[in-house]
C-alpha cells in the first residue's frame, strides 16, 4: 500500500508505525485518497528536481501543499521542504 497518496497518509503511516491496523486507523483518522492528476505529477516532479527527496516523498509534499495540510514525519529529508509545506515533527524512538 502506498501511504503517500492523501491528506491523512502521513498520519496513517504514523498509525501503522504505532501498531494500529488499517481498520483502527480508518476509524481514528480521516483520510482521503487523492488522484495523481497531471498537476500533481508535474508538481511532484518539480519538487523532486529541486529538493533531495524521493519521488514518493515529493508526491506527499505536492499533495500536502495542494490540500493545505500538514506533513507529520520523523524523516529529516523533509527539512528541505519546510518553506513549501508545514511540517510537524514526530519524535524518533
N, C-alpha and C positions, 0 to 999 in steps of 0.2 A: 504494500500500500504506500503510495506516495503521500507523505504528510506535508507537502509543501504546496497544497492546492487551494487553500481557502483561509478566510479570516480567522477561524479557530484552529487552523492547522498547527501552529506552533504551540498553542495551548493543549491541543490533543496530543502532540508529541510529548509534552511535559507530563501529561496524564499517564501515557504509556510508560514513561521513564519512572513514574511514581508507582507503577504496578497496577494501574487500573486497566481493565479491559475496555474494548470499544463500546460494549453495551453500557457500561458505567459512565464512560466519557460522554457518550451521546446524551445521556440524561443530565449530566452535570454541566456540560459546556454546550453553548450554542456554536455551531459551525456551519459553514456553507461551502460547497464545492464550487469553485469559480471556473468558468471556461478558459481555456488557453486560446483566446482570440488573437487576432493579428496584432492589436495594440499591445496586449500583454507580452506576446512573444518578442516584439521589437523592443519594448521597454526593458524586458529581462536581458535581451542581448546587449543593449546599450550599457546596462548596469554591469553585466559580466565583463564587457570590454574595458570598463573604466574603474573597476574595483576588483580586488583579489578575493573573489567569491566563486563557489561552484555555480554551475548554471541553475541547479535546483534552488540554491540559496538566493540567486538573483531573481528567480520567479517569486520566491517568498517576499523579497523586497518590493518587486513590482506590484504584486497583489496587495501588499500592505499599504503601499503608497496610494494605490487606486482606491482602496476601501477606507483610507484614512484610519487605519487600525494601528495596532502596536505589535511589534515583534517581541516575544518572550523567549529569551535564549540564554545559554551559558557559553555559546560559541564565540570566541574572541574575534573571528573573522568579521562579525557584524559591526565591529568598531569602525570599520571603514565606511559604513553607510549611515552613520548616525546623523549626518546632515540631510539625508534623504527621508528617513523614517524615524519615528520614535522607537527606541529600543529599551526595554526593561530587562535588567539582568537577573538571571536566576543564579543562585549560589551553587557552586560545584561542591560535591561531597568528597 
